[in-house]
Amino acid sequence: RIQGRHTASNLAGELMNTITETGIGDRVCSVTSDAASVNIKMMKLIEQKPGTIIHVLCVGHKLHLSVTNGLGLWSCKTIDEDDTRSSQQTEDSSSDEDGDPDDILAEAESDSDAEDIDESSDLAWSRGVETTDDRRCRQWGVALLKARANGRLLRQSSVASSLLSECMRAEGIVRQRVCPRDINIRWNSTYRMVQWYVEYRPVFSLFQTRCQALPKSDNLHKHFRKFALTVPDFESLQNLASVLCHFEDATRLFSGSSYCTLSLIRPVVKGLLQKCSGAGGRSQLCRIKDRVHESLNNYFKFCLIETDSGILHHACVAASYLHPAFADTEDEDSAQDSIRKCMAFFGISDSALDADDSSST
Protein backbone atom coordinates (compact mmCIF):
# COMPACT_ATOMS: atom_id res chain seq x y z
CA ARG A 1 0.00 0.00 0.00
CA ILE A 2 1.41 3.40 -0.99
CA GLN A 3 2.18 5.70 1.92
CA GLY A 4 1.53 9.43 1.62
CA ARG A 5 0.15 11.33 -1.33
CA HIS A 6 -0.14 9.71 -4.73
CA THR A 7 2.29 12.08 -6.41
CA ALA A 8 4.39 11.09 -9.40
CA SER A 9 7.59 10.99 -7.31
CA ASN A 10 6.01 8.86 -4.58
CA LEU A 11 4.55 6.44 -7.12
CA ALA A 12 7.87 6.15 -8.96
CA GLY A 13 9.72 5.50 -5.70
CA GLU A 14 7.26 2.84 -4.56
CA LEU A 15 7.36 1.13 -7.95
CA MET A 16 11.15 0.88 -8.05
CA ASN A 17 11.34 -0.15 -4.37
CA THR A 18 8.82 -2.94 -4.95
CA ILE A 19 10.69 -4.20 -8.00
CA THR A 20 13.98 -4.15 -6.09
CA GLU A 21 12.60 -5.81 -2.94
CA THR A 22 10.95 -8.62 -4.89
CA GLY A 23 14.05 -9.22 -6.99
CA ILE A 24 12.26 -9.12 -10.31
CA GLY A 25 14.15 -6.20 -11.81
CA ASP A 26 15.70 -8.32 -14.52
CA ARG A 27 12.28 -9.64 -15.58
CA VAL A 28 10.24 -6.41 -15.73
CA CYS A 29 10.42 -4.82 -19.16
CA SER A 30 7.41 -2.52 -19.15
CA VAL A 31 4.65 -1.00 -17.07
CA THR A 32 1.14 -0.59 -18.47
CA SER A 33 -1.22 2.02 -17.06
CA ASP A 34 -4.07 4.28 -18.07
CA ALA A 35 -3.30 7.75 -19.36
CA ALA A 36 -3.76 9.59 -16.07
CA SER A 37 -1.27 12.47 -15.97
CA VAL A 38 0.25 11.29 -12.68
CA ASN A 39 1.12 7.93 -14.25
CA ILE A 40 2.78 9.62 -17.22
CA LYS A 41 4.80 11.88 -14.92
CA MET A 42 5.75 8.89 -12.76
CA MET A 43 7.24 7.00 -15.69
CA LYS A 44 9.11 10.07 -16.92
CA LEU A 45 10.93 10.08 -13.59
CA ILE A 46 12.24 6.58 -14.27
CA GLU A 47 15.33 6.82 -16.43
CA GLN A 48 14.97 5.48 -19.96
CA LYS A 49 18.22 3.61 -20.58
CA PRO A 50 19.07 0.06 -21.71
CA GLY A 51 17.75 -2.44 -19.21
CA THR A 52 15.18 -0.13 -17.61
CA ILE A 53 11.39 -0.09 -17.82
CA ILE A 54 9.36 1.43 -20.62
CA HIS A 55 5.86 2.84 -20.23
CA VAL A 56 3.01 1.38 -22.27
CA LEU A 57 -0.24 3.32 -22.01
CA CYS A 58 -3.36 1.18 -21.92
CA VAL A 59 -4.53 0.58 -25.49
CA GLY A 60 -8.15 0.35 -24.37
CA HIS A 61 -7.94 3.79 -22.75
CA LYS A 62 -6.30 5.27 -25.84
CA LEU A 63 -9.01 3.76 -28.02
CA HIS A 64 -11.60 5.23 -25.65
CA LEU A 65 -10.08 8.72 -25.90
CA SER A 66 -9.68 8.40 -29.67
CA VAL A 67 -13.42 7.90 -30.01
CA THR A 68 -14.79 10.19 -27.31
CA ASN A 69 -12.50 13.14 -28.08
CA GLY A 70 -12.21 12.60 -31.81
CA LEU A 71 -15.99 12.71 -32.19
CA GLY A 72 -16.64 15.06 -29.29
CA LEU A 73 -19.14 12.61 -27.81
CA TRP A 74 -19.39 14.66 -24.61
CA SER A 75 -18.74 18.14 -26.00
CA CYS A 76 -22.36 19.21 -26.53
CA LYS A 77 -24.01 20.59 -23.40
CA THR A 78 -27.02 22.58 -24.56
CA ILE A 79 -29.66 22.59 -27.26
CA ASP A 80 -30.24 25.83 -29.12
CA GLU A 81 -33.60 27.07 -30.36
CA ASP A 82 -32.58 26.19 -33.91
CA ASP A 83 -31.99 22.60 -32.82
CA THR A 84 -35.57 22.20 -31.61
CA ARG A 85 -37.46 24.23 -34.21
CA SER A 86 -37.86 21.33 -36.65
CA SER A 87 -39.42 19.17 -33.92
CA GLN A 88 -42.10 21.79 -33.22
CA GLN A 89 -43.74 21.78 -36.62
CA THR A 90 -47.21 22.66 -35.36
CA GLU A 91 -46.30 24.37 -32.11
CA ASP A 92 -46.15 28.04 -31.28
CA SER A 93 -43.62 28.39 -28.50
CA SER A 94 -44.90 31.85 -27.57
CA SER A 95 -48.28 30.36 -26.65
CA ASP A 96 -46.92 28.02 -24.00
CA GLU A 97 -48.64 29.13 -20.80
CA ASP A 98 -46.92 26.62 -18.59
CA GLY A 99 -43.55 28.32 -18.47
CA ASP A 100 -40.42 26.18 -18.06
CA PRO A 101 -40.64 22.39 -18.34
CA ASP A 102 -41.17 20.57 -15.06
CA ASP A 103 -38.89 18.22 -13.14
CA ILE A 104 -39.05 15.41 -15.67
CA LEU A 105 -37.57 17.64 -18.36
CA ALA A 106 -35.00 19.08 -15.99
CA GLU A 107 -33.77 15.61 -15.03
CA ALA A 108 -33.73 14.45 -18.63
CA GLU A 109 -31.61 17.41 -19.64
CA SER A 110 -28.62 16.14 -17.68
CA ASP A 111 -25.70 15.12 -19.89
CA SER A 112 -24.39 12.30 -17.70
CA ASP A 113 -25.68 9.17 -16.02
CA ALA A 114 -23.11 9.40 -13.25
CA GLU A 115 -25.76 8.98 -10.56
CA ASP A 116 -26.86 5.73 -12.19
CA ILE A 117 -23.38 4.16 -12.32
CA ASP A 118 -20.75 3.59 -9.67
CA GLU A 119 -17.70 5.00 -11.45
CA SER A 120 -15.29 4.70 -8.52
CA SER A 121 -13.41 1.73 -9.99
CA ASP A 122 -13.20 3.28 -13.46
CA LEU A 123 -12.60 6.93 -12.59
CA ALA A 124 -9.34 7.02 -14.52
CA TRP A 125 -11.20 6.35 -17.77
CA SER A 126 -13.08 9.63 -17.40
CA ARG A 127 -9.80 11.53 -17.18
CA GLY A 128 -8.81 13.00 -20.48
CA VAL A 129 -12.35 12.96 -21.89
CA GLU A 130 -12.90 16.43 -23.36
CA THR A 131 -16.13 18.14 -22.34
CA THR A 132 -15.59 21.66 -23.67
CA ASP A 133 -17.98 22.74 -26.38
CA ASP A 134 -16.82 21.88 -29.90
CA ARG A 135 -18.98 23.46 -32.58
CA ARG A 136 -17.51 21.16 -35.21
CA CYS A 137 -19.24 18.20 -33.56
CA ARG A 138 -22.47 20.01 -32.80
CA GLN A 139 -24.68 18.39 -35.42
CA TRP A 140 -24.27 14.86 -34.07
CA GLY A 141 -23.62 16.19 -30.56
CA VAL A 142 -27.17 17.55 -30.38
CA ALA A 143 -28.53 14.19 -31.55
CA LEU A 144 -26.58 12.46 -28.78
CA LEU A 145 -27.79 14.95 -26.19
CA LYS A 146 -31.40 14.32 -27.18
CA ALA A 147 -30.85 10.54 -27.22
CA ARG A 148 -29.40 10.64 -23.70
CA ALA A 149 -32.27 12.77 -22.44
CA ASN A 150 -34.84 10.41 -23.93
CA GLY A 151 -33.08 7.36 -22.51
CA ARG A 152 -33.12 8.93 -19.07
CA LEU A 153 -36.80 9.72 -19.45
CA LEU A 154 -37.60 6.10 -20.29
CA ARG A 155 -35.71 4.89 -17.21
CA GLN A 156 -37.25 7.41 -14.83
CA SER A 157 -40.84 7.67 -16.05
CA SER A 158 -43.07 4.59 -15.81
CA VAL A 159 -45.66 6.40 -17.93
CA ALA A 160 -43.16 6.92 -20.75
CA SER A 161 -41.90 3.35 -20.48
CA SER A 162 -45.43 1.95 -20.65
CA LEU A 163 -46.30 4.08 -23.67
CA LEU A 164 -43.14 2.91 -25.45
CA SER A 165 -44.12 -0.71 -24.73
CA GLU A 166 -47.52 -0.05 -26.29
CA CYS A 167 -45.80 1.30 -29.39
CA MET A 168 -43.54 -1.75 -29.49
CA ARG A 169 -46.54 -4.06 -29.47
CA ALA A 170 -48.26 -1.94 -32.12
CA GLU A 171 -45.21 -2.52 -34.34
CA GLY A 172 -45.30 -6.27 -33.67
CA ILE A 173 -42.27 -6.33 -31.34
CA VAL A 174 -42.88 -8.81 -28.52
CA ARG A 175 -39.53 -8.65 -26.72
CA GLN A 176 -37.91 -5.24 -26.45
CA ARG A 177 -34.45 -4.23 -25.29
CA VAL A 178 -34.11 -1.45 -22.73
CA CYS A 179 -32.37 1.68 -23.99
CA PRO A 180 -28.73 1.31 -22.81
CA ARG A 181 -27.19 3.81 -20.43
CA ASP A 182 -24.58 6.14 -21.87
CA ILE A 183 -21.57 6.97 -19.68
CA ASN A 184 -18.34 8.81 -20.40
CA ILE A 185 -16.06 6.04 -19.10
CA ARG A 186 -17.11 3.59 -21.82
CA TRP A 187 -17.21 4.71 -25.46
CA ASN A 188 -19.04 1.51 -26.39
CA SER A 189 -21.92 2.43 -24.09
CA THR A 190 -22.50 5.32 -26.49
CA TYR A 191 -22.30 2.90 -29.42
CA ARG A 192 -24.88 0.59 -27.87
CA MET A 193 -27.21 3.50 -27.14
CA VAL A 194 -26.88 4.74 -30.72
CA GLN A 195 -27.50 1.21 -32.01
CA TRP A 196 -30.70 1.05 -29.98
CA TYR A 197 -32.10 4.20 -31.59
CA VAL A 198 -31.13 2.99 -35.06
CA GLU A 199 -32.77 -0.39 -34.49
CA TYR A 200 -35.95 1.01 -32.95
CA ARG A 201 -36.25 4.13 -35.06
CA PRO A 202 -39.80 3.39 -36.39
CA VAL A 203 -41.05 2.52 -32.91
CA PHE A 204 -39.44 5.49 -31.23
CA SER A 205 -40.75 7.83 -33.93
CA LEU A 206 -44.26 6.53 -33.23
CA PHE A 207 -43.68 6.91 -29.49
CA GLN A 208 -42.56 10.53 -29.64
CA THR A 209 -45.36 11.38 -32.10
CA ARG A 210 -47.90 10.08 -29.58
CA CYS A 211 -46.21 12.08 -26.82
CA GLN A 212 -46.35 15.24 -28.94
CA ALA A 213 -50.08 14.65 -29.49
CA LEU A 214 -50.76 14.80 -25.74
CA PRO A 215 -52.08 18.04 -24.17
CA LYS A 216 -49.53 20.84 -23.87
CA SER A 217 -49.65 20.62 -20.09
CA ASP A 218 -48.58 16.96 -20.14
CA ASN A 219 -45.04 16.24 -18.99
CA LEU A 220 -44.25 14.03 -21.96
CA HIS A 221 -45.47 16.68 -24.40
CA LYS A 222 -43.23 19.25 -22.73
CA HIS A 223 -40.26 16.91 -22.87
CA PHE A 224 -40.54 16.26 -26.60
CA ARG A 225 -40.95 19.91 -27.43
CA LYS A 226 -37.23 20.12 -26.75
CA PHE A 227 -35.89 16.59 -27.13
CA ALA A 228 -37.79 15.10 -30.08
CA LEU A 229 -35.41 13.35 -32.48
CA THR A 230 -35.70 14.77 -35.99
CA VAL A 231 -34.89 13.09 -39.30
CA PRO A 232 -31.41 14.72 -39.34
CA ASP A 233 -30.89 13.53 -35.74
CA PHE A 234 -31.63 9.92 -36.71
CA GLU A 235 -29.28 10.26 -39.68
CA SER A 236 -26.53 11.51 -37.35
CA LEU A 237 -27.02 8.51 -35.06
CA GLN A 238 -26.91 6.18 -38.07
CA ASN A 239 -23.65 7.76 -39.25
CA LEU A 240 -22.10 7.41 -35.81
CA ALA A 241 -23.14 3.75 -35.62
CA SER A 242 -21.62 3.01 -39.04
CA VAL A 243 -18.23 4.28 -37.81
CA LEU A 244 -18.29 3.05 -34.23
CA CYS A 245 -18.99 -0.53 -35.31
CA HIS A 246 -15.39 -0.76 -36.55
CA PHE A 247 -14.12 0.14 -33.07
CA GLU A 248 -16.35 -2.54 -31.61
CA ASP A 249 -14.69 -5.08 -33.93
CA ALA A 250 -11.25 -3.78 -32.94
CA THR A 251 -12.05 -4.10 -29.23
CA ARG A 252 -13.20 -7.69 -29.69
CA LEU A 253 -10.00 -8.49 -31.59
CA PHE A 254 -7.83 -7.03 -28.84
CA SER A 255 -9.75 -8.84 -26.11
CA GLY A 256 -9.97 -12.21 -27.82
CA SER A 257 -6.38 -12.63 -28.97
CA SER A 258 -4.14 -15.23 -27.37
CA TYR A 259 -1.10 -13.15 -28.40
CA CYS A 260 0.15 -10.09 -26.55
CA THR A 261 -1.79 -6.89 -27.19
CA LEU A 262 1.41 -5.14 -28.27
CA SER A 263 1.54 -7.30 -31.41
CA LEU A 264 -1.94 -6.18 -32.48
CA ILE A 265 -1.70 -2.42 -32.02
CA ARG A 266 -0.19 -1.51 -35.39
CA PRO A 267 -2.25 -3.81 -37.63
CA VAL A 268 -5.51 -3.00 -35.84
CA VAL A 269 -4.93 0.77 -35.79
CA LYS A 270 -3.86 0.77 -39.44
CA GLY A 271 -7.03 -1.17 -40.23
CA LEU A 272 -9.13 1.38 -38.36
CA LEU A 273 -7.43 4.23 -40.19
CA GLN A 274 -8.31 2.60 -43.49
CA LYS A 275 -11.95 2.06 -42.47
CA CYS A 276 -12.28 5.60 -41.10
CA SER A 277 -10.89 7.60 -43.99
CA GLY A 278 -13.45 10.16 -45.15
CA ALA A 279 -11.15 11.39 -47.95
CA GLY A 280 -12.01 14.99 -47.09
CA GLY A 281 -15.61 14.64 -48.23
CA ARG A 282 -18.19 17.23 -47.21
CA SER A 283 -20.96 14.87 -46.08
CA GLN A 284 -21.50 14.39 -42.35
CA LEU A 285 -20.35 10.77 -42.54
CA CYS A 286 -17.09 11.86 -44.18
CA ARG A 287 -16.56 14.53 -41.53
CA ILE A 288 -17.13 11.97 -38.76
CA LYS A 289 -14.64 9.62 -40.38
CA ASP A 290 -12.05 12.36 -40.88
CA ARG A 291 -12.28 13.49 -37.24
CA VAL A 292 -11.80 10.02 -35.82
CA HIS A 293 -9.05 9.36 -38.38
CA GLU A 294 -7.17 12.43 -37.13
CA SER A 295 -7.74 11.40 -33.51
CA LEU A 296 -6.39 7.89 -34.10
CA ASN A 297 -3.24 9.30 -35.69
CA ASN A 298 -2.77 11.56 -32.67
CA TYR A 299 -3.31 9.01 -29.90
CA PHE A 300 -1.44 6.17 -31.61
CA LYS A 301 1.44 8.08 -33.16
CA PHE A 302 3.76 6.30 -30.71
CA CYS A 303 3.31 3.08 -32.68
CA LEU A 304 2.78 4.56 -36.15
CA ILE A 305 5.67 7.02 -36.29
CA GLU A 306 9.23 6.62 -35.00
CA THR A 307 10.09 9.43 -32.58
CA ASP A 308 13.22 10.39 -30.66
CA SER A 309 12.25 8.06 -27.80
CA GLY A 310 11.04 5.42 -30.19
CA ILE A 311 11.78 2.16 -28.38
CA LEU A 312 8.05 1.61 -27.87
CA HIS A 313 7.52 2.12 -31.60
CA HIS A 314 10.17 -0.48 -32.34
CA ALA A 315 8.64 -2.86 -29.81
CA CYS A 316 5.26 -2.56 -31.57
CA VAL A 317 6.85 -3.16 -34.98
CA ALA A 318 8.81 -6.15 -33.72
CA ALA A 319 5.78 -7.64 -31.97
CA SER A 320 3.62 -7.29 -35.08
CA TYR A 321 6.32 -8.89 -37.21
CA LEU A 322 6.57 -11.84 -34.80
CA HIS A 323 2.79 -12.37 -34.83
CA PRO A 324 2.12 -15.14 -37.40
CA ALA A 325 -1.09 -13.52 -38.63
CA PHE A 326 0.37 -10.04 -39.15
CA ALA A 327 4.02 -10.59 -40.07
CA ASP A 328 3.31 -9.65 -43.68
CA THR A 329 1.96 -6.25 -42.60
CA GLU A 330 5.47 -5.12 -41.71
CA ASP A 331 8.45 -4.45 -43.96
CA GLU A 332 10.91 -7.26 -43.29
CA ASP A 333 14.09 -5.15 -43.19
CA SER A 334 12.51 -2.48 -40.95
CA ALA A 335 11.03 -5.11 -38.66
CA GLN A 336 14.33 -6.91 -38.22
CA ASP A 337 16.00 -3.58 -37.49
CA SER A 338 13.37 -2.95 -34.80
CA ILE A 339 14.04 -6.37 -33.29
CA ARG A 340 17.78 -5.59 -33.07
CA LYS A 341 17.08 -2.21 -31.42
CA CYS A 342 14.77 -3.83 -28.86
CA MET A 343 17.43 -6.44 -28.08
CA ALA A 344 20.01 -3.72 -27.55
CA PHE A 345 17.65 -1.70 -25.34
CA PHE A 346 16.80 -4.66 -23.10
CA GLY A 347 20.34 -6.01 -23.07
CA ILE A 348 19.59 -9.19 -25.00
CA SER A 349 22.66 -10.52 -26.79
CA ASP A 350 22.76 -12.32 -30.12
CA SER A 351 24.13 -15.35 -28.31
CA ALA A 352 20.70 -15.87 -26.76
CA LEU A 353 19.25 -16.28 -30.22
CA ASP A 354 22.11 -18.51 -31.28
CA ALA A 355 21.46 -20.76 -28.29
CA ASP A 356 17.76 -21.01 -29.17
CA ASP A 357 18.62 -21.88 -32.76
CA SER A 358 21.06 -24.61 -31.75
CA SER A 359 18.63 -26.16 -29.25
CA SER A 360 15.87 -26.28 -31.83
CA THR A 361 18.08 -28.21 -34.23
C-alpha positions as CSV (number, residue, x, y, z in Angstrom):
1,R,0.0,0.0,0.0
2,I,1.4,3.4,-1.0
3,Q,2.2,5.7,1.9
4,G,1.5,9.4,1.6
5,R,0.1,11.3,-1.3
6,H,-0.1,9.7,-4.7
7,T,2.3,12.1,-6.4
8,A,4.4,11.1,-9.4
9,S,7.6,11.0,-7.3
10,N,6.0,8.9,-4.6
11,L,4.6,6.4,-7.1
12,A,7.9,6.2,-9.0
13,G,9.7,5.5,-5.7
14,E,7.3,2.8,-4.6
15,L,7.4,1.1,-8.0
16,M,11.1,0.9,-8.1
17,N,11.3,-0.2,-4.4
18,T,8.8,-2.9,-4.9
19,I,10.7,-4.2,-8.0
20,T,14.0,-4.2,-6.1
21,E,12.6,-5.8,-2.9
22,T,11.0,-8.6,-4.9
23,G,14.1,-9.2,-7.0
24,I,12.3,-9.1,-10.3
25,G,14.2,-6.2,-11.8
26,D,15.7,-8.3,-14.5
27,R,12.3,-9.6,-15.6
28,V,10.2,-6.4,-15.7
29,C,10.4,-4.8,-19.2
30,S,7.4,-2.5,-19.2
31,V,4.7,-1.0,-17.1
32,T,1.1,-0.6,-18.5
33,S,-1.2,2.0,-17.1
34,D,-4.1,4.3,-18.1
35,A,-3.3,7.7,-19.4
36,A,-3.8,9.6,-16.1
37,S,-1.3,12.5,-16.0
38,V,0.2,11.3,-12.7
39,N,1.1,7.9,-14.2
40,I,2.8,9.6,-17.2
41,K,4.8,11.9,-14.9
42,M,5.7,8.9,-12.8
43,M,7.2,7.0,-15.7
44,K,9.1,10.1,-16.9
45,L,10.9,10.1,-13.6
46,I,12.2,6.6,-14.3
47,E,15.3,6.8,-16.4
48,Q,15.0,5.5,-20.0
49,K,18.2,3.6,-20.6
50,P,19.1,0.1,-21.7
51,G,17.7,-2.4,-19.2
52,T,15.2,-0.1,-17.6
53,I,11.4,-0.1,-17.8
54,I,9.4,1.4,-20.6
55,H,5.9,2.8,-20.2
56,V,3.0,1.4,-22.3
57,L,-0.2,3.3,-22.0
58,C,-3.4,1.2,-21.9
59,V,-4.5,0.6,-25.5
60,G,-8.2,0.3,-24.4
61,H,-7.9,3.8,-22.8
62,K,-6.3,5.3,-25.8
63,L,-9.0,3.8,-28.0
64,H,-11.6,5.2,-25.7
65,L,-10.1,8.7,-25.9
66,S,-9.7,8.4,-29.7
67,V,-13.4,7.9,-30.0
68,T,-14.8,10.2,-27.3
69,N,-12.5,13.1,-28.1
70,G,-12.2,12.6,-31.8
71,L,-16.0,12.7,-32.2
72,G,-16.6,15.1,-29.3
73,L,-19.1,12.6,-27.8
74,W,-19.4,14.7,-24.6
75,S,-18.7,18.1,-26.0
76,C,-22.4,19.2,-26.5
77,K,-24.0,20.6,-23.4
78,T,-27.0,22.6,-24.6
79,I,-29.7,22.6,-27.3
80,D,-30.2,25.8,-29.1
81,E,-33.6,27.1,-30.4
82,D,-32.6,26.2,-33.9
83,D,-32.0,22.6,-32.8
84,T,-35.6,22.2,-31.6
85,R,-37.5,24.2,-34.2
86,S,-37.9,21.3,-36.7
87,S,-39.4,19.2,-33.9
88,Q,-42.1,21.8,-33.2
89,Q,-43.7,21.8,-36.6
90,T,-47.2,22.7,-35.4
91,E,-46.3,24.4,-32.1
92,D,-46.1,28.0,-31.3
93,S,-43.6,28.4,-28.5
94,S,-44.9,31.9,-27.6
95,S,-48.3,30.4,-26.6
96,D,-46.9,28.0,-24.0
97,E,-48.6,29.1,-20.8
98,D,-46.9,26.6,-18.6
99,G,-43.5,28.3,-18.5
100,D,-40.4,26.2,-18.1
101,P,-40.6,22.4,-18.3
102,D,-41.2,20.6,-15.1
103,D,-38.9,18.2,-13.1
104,I,-39.0,15.4,-15.7
105,L,-37.6,17.6,-18.4
106,A,-35.0,19.1,-16.0
107,E,-33.8,15.6,-15.0
108,A,-33.7,14.5,-18.6
109,E,-31.6,17.4,-19.6
110,S,-28.6,16.1,-17.7
111,D,-25.7,15.1,-19.9
112,S,-24.4,12.3,-17.7
113,D,-25.7,9.2,-16.0
114,A,-23.1,9.4,-13.2
115,E,-25.8,9.0,-10.6
116,D,-26.9,5.7,-12.2
117,I,-23.4,4.2,-12.3
118,D,-20.7,3.6,-9.7
119,E,-17.7,5.0,-11.4
120,S,-15.3,4.7,-8.5
121,S,-13.4,1.7,-10.0
122,D,-13.2,3.3,-13.5
123,L,-12.6,6.9,-12.6
124,A,-9.3,7.0,-14.5
125,W,-11.2,6.3,-17.8
126,S,-13.1,9.6,-17.4
127,R,-9.8,11.5,-17.2
128,G,-8.8,13.0,-20.5
129,V,-12.4,13.0,-21.9
130,E,-12.9,16.4,-23.4
131,T,-16.1,18.1,-22.3
132,T,-15.6,21.7,-23.7
133,D,-18.0,22.7,-26.4
134,D,-16.8,21.9,-29.9
135,R,-19.0,23.5,-32.6
136,R,-17.5,21.2,-35.2
137,C,-19.2,18.2,-33.6
138,R,-22.5,20.0,-32.8
139,Q,-24.7,18.4,-35.4
140,W,-24.3,14.9,-34.1
141,G,-23.6,16.2,-30.6
142,V,-27.2,17.5,-30.4
143,A,-28.5,14.2,-31.6
144,L,-26.6,12.5,-28.8
145,L,-27.8,15.0,-26.2
146,K,-31.4,14.3,-27.2
147,A,-30.9,10.5,-27.2
148,R,-29.4,10.6,-23.7
149,A,-32.3,12.8,-22.4
150,N,-34.8,10.4,-23.9
151,G,-33.1,7.4,-22.5
152,R,-33.1,8.9,-19.1
153,L,-36.8,9.7,-19.5
154,L,-37.6,6.1,-20.3
155,R,-35.7,4.9,-17.2
156,Q,-37.2,7.4,-14.8
157,S,-40.8,7.7,-16.1
158,S,-43.1,4.6,-15.8
159,V,-45.7,6.4,-17.9
160,A,-43.2,6.9,-20.7
161,S,-41.9,3.4,-20.5
162,S,-45.4,2.0,-20.6
163,L,-46.3,4.1,-23.7
164,L,-43.1,2.9,-25.4
165,S,-44.1,-0.7,-24.7
166,E,-47.5,-0.1,-26.3
167,C,-45.8,1.3,-29.4
168,M,-43.5,-1.8,-29.5
169,R,-46.5,-4.1,-29.5
170,A,-48.3,-1.9,-32.1
171,E,-45.2,-2.5,-34.3
172,G,-45.3,-6.3,-33.7
173,I,-42.3,-6.3,-31.3
174,V,-42.9,-8.8,-28.5
175,R,-39.5,-8.7,-26.7
176,Q,-37.9,-5.2,-26.5
177,R,-34.4,-4.2,-25.3
178,V,-34.1,-1.4,-22.7
179,C,-32.4,1.7,-24.0
180,P,-28.7,1.3,-22.8
181,R,-27.2,3.8,-20.4
182,D,-24.6,6.1,-21.9
183,I,-21.6,7.0,-19.7
184,N,-18.3,8.8,-20.4
185,I,-16.1,6.0,-19.1
186,R,-17.1,3.6,-21.8
187,W,-17.2,4.7,-25.5
188,N,-19.0,1.5,-26.4
189,S,-21.9,2.4,-24.1
190,T,-22.5,5.3,-26.5
191,Y,-22.3,2.9,-29.4
192,R,-24.9,0.6,-27.9
193,M,-27.2,3.5,-27.1
194,V,-26.9,4.7,-30.7
195,Q,-27.5,1.2,-32.0
196,W,-30.7,1.0,-30.0
197,Y,-32.1,4.2,-31.6
198,V,-31.1,3.0,-35.1
199,E,-32.8,-0.4,-34.5
200,Y,-35.9,1.0,-32.9
201,R,-36.3,4.1,-35.1
202,P,-39.8,3.4,-36.4
203,V,-41.0,2.5,-32.9
204,F,-39.4,5.5,-31.2
205,S,-40.8,7.8,-33.9
206,L,-44.3,6.5,-33.2
207,F,-43.7,6.9,-29.5
208,Q,-42.6,10.5,-29.6
209,T,-45.4,11.4,-32.1
210,R,-47.9,10.1,-29.6
211,C,-46.2,12.1,-26.8
212,Q,-46.3,15.2,-28.9
213,A,-50.1,14.6,-29.5
214,L,-50.8,14.8,-25.7
215,P,-52.1,18.0,-24.2
216,K,-49.5,20.8,-23.9
217,S,-49.7,20.6,-20.1
218,D,-48.6,17.0,-20.1
219,N,-45.0,16.2,-19.0
220,L,-44.2,14.0,-22.0
221,H,-45.5,16.7,-24.4
222,K,-43.2,19.2,-22.7
223,H,-40.3,16.9,-22.9
224,F,-40.5,16.3,-26.6
225,R,-41.0,19.9,-27.4
226,K,-37.2,20.1,-26.8
227,F,-35.9,16.6,-27.1
228,A,-37.8,15.1,-30.1
229,L,-35.4,13.3,-32.5
230,T,-35.7,14.8,-36.0
231,V,-34.9,13.1,-39.3
232,P,-31.4,14.7,-39.3
233,D,-30.9,13.5,-35.7
234,F,-31.6,9.9,-36.7
235,E,-29.3,10.3,-39.7
236,S,-26.5,11.5,-37.3
237,L,-27.0,8.5,-35.1
238,Q,-26.9,6.2,-38.1
239,N,-23.7,7.8,-39.3
240,L,-22.1,7.4,-35.8
241,A,-23.1,3.8,-35.6
242,S,-21.6,3.0,-39.0
243,V,-18.2,4.3,-37.8
244,L,-18.3,3.1,-34.2
245,C,-19.0,-0.5,-35.3
246,H,-15.4,-0.8,-36.5
247,F,-14.1,0.1,-33.1
248,E,-16.4,-2.5,-31.6
249,D,-14.7,-5.1,-33.9
250,A,-11.2,-3.8,-32.9
251,T,-12.0,-4.1,-29.2
252,R,-13.2,-7.7,-29.7
253,L,-10.0,-8.5,-31.6
254,F,-7.8,-7.0,-28.8
255,S,-9.8,-8.8,-26.1
256,G,-10.0,-12.2,-27.8
257,S,-6.4,-12.6,-29.0
258,S,-4.1,-15.2,-27.4
259,Y,-1.1,-13.2,-28.4
260,C,0.1,-10.1,-26.6
261,T,-1.8,-6.9,-27.2
262,L,1.4,-5.1,-28.3
263,S,1.5,-7.3,-31.4
264,L,-1.9,-6.2,-32.5
265,I,-1.7,-2.4,-32.0
266,R,-0.2,-1.5,-35.4
267,P,-2.2,-3.8,-37.6
268,V,-5.5,-3.0,-35.8
269,V,-4.9,0.8,-35.8
270,K,-3.9,0.8,-39.4
271,G,-7.0,-1.2,-40.2
272,L,-9.1,1.4,-38.4
273,L,-7.4,4.2,-40.2
274,Q,-8.3,2.6,-43.5
275,K,-11.9,2.1,-42.5
276,C,-12.3,5.6,-41.1
277,S,-10.9,7.6,-44.0
278,G,-13.4,10.2,-45.1
279,A,-11.2,11.4,-47.9
280,G,-12.0,15.0,-47.1
281,G,-15.6,14.6,-48.2
282,R,-18.2,17.2,-47.2
283,S,-21.0,14.9,-46.1
284,Q,-21.5,14.4,-42.3
285,L,-20.3,10.8,-42.5
286,C,-17.1,11.9,-44.2
287,R,-16.6,14.5,-41.5
288,I,-17.1,12.0,-38.8
289,K,-14.6,9.6,-40.4
290,D,-12.0,12.4,-40.9
291,R,-12.3,13.5,-37.2
292,V,-11.8,10.0,-35.8
293,H,-9.0,9.4,-38.4
294,E,-7.2,12.4,-37.1
295,S,-7.7,11.4,-33.5
296,L,-6.4,7.9,-34.1
297,N,-3.2,9.3,-35.7
298,N,-2.8,11.6,-32.7
299,Y,-3.3,9.0,-29.9
300,F,-1.4,6.2,-31.6
301,K,1.4,8.1,-33.2
302,F,3.8,6.3,-30.7
303,C,3.3,3.1,-32.7
304,L,2.8,4.6,-36.1
305,I,5.7,7.0,-36.3
306,E,9.2,6.6,-35.0
307,T,10.1,9.4,-32.6
308,D,13.2,10.4,-30.7
309,S,12.2,8.1,-27.8
310,G,11.0,5.4,-30.2
311,I,11.8,2.2,-28.4
312,L,8.1,1.6,-27.9
313,H,7.5,2.1,-31.6
314,H,10.2,-0.5,-32.3
315,A,8.6,-2.9,-29.8
316,C,5.3,-2.6,-31.6
317,V,6.9,-3.2,-35.0
318,A,8.8,-6.1,-33.7
319,A,5.8,-7.6,-32.0
320,S,3.6,-7.3,-35.1
321,Y,6.3,-8.9,-37.2
322,L,6.6,-11.8,-34.8
323,H,2.8,-12.4,-34.8
324,P,2.1,-15.1,-37.4
325,A,-1.1,-13.5,-38.6
326,F,0.4,-10.0,-39.1
327,A,4.0,-10.6,-40.1
328,D,3.3,-9.6,-43.7
329,T,2.0,-6.2,-42.6
330,E,5.5,-5.1,-41.7
331,D,8.4,-4.5,-44.0
332,E,10.9,-7.3,-43.3
333,D,14.1,-5.1,-43.2
334,S,12.5,-2.5,-41.0
335,A,11.0,-5.1,-38.7
336,Q,14.3,-6.9,-38.2
337,D,16.0,-3.6,-37.5
338,S,13.4,-2.9,-34.8
339,I,14.0,-6.4,-33.3
340,R,17.8,-5.6,-33.1
341,K,17.1,-2.2,-31.4
342,C,14.8,-3.8,-28.9
343,M,17.4,-6.4,-28.1
344,A,20.0,-3.7,-27.6
345,F,17.6,-1.7,-25.3
346,F,16.8,-4.7,-23.1
347,G,20.3,-6.0,-23.1
348,I,19.6,-9.2,-25.0
349,S,22.7,-10.5,-26.8
350,D,22.8,-12.3,-30.1
351,S,24.1,-15.4,-28.3
352,A,20.7,-15.9,-26.8
353,L,19.3,-16.3,-30.2
354,D,22.1,-18.5,-31.3
355,A,21.5,-20.8,-28.3
356,D,17.8,-21.0,-29.2
357,D,18.6,-21.9,-32.8
358,S,21.1,-24.6,-31.7
359,S,18.6,-26.2,-29.3
360,S,15.9,-26.3,-31.8
361,T,18.1,-28.2,-34.2
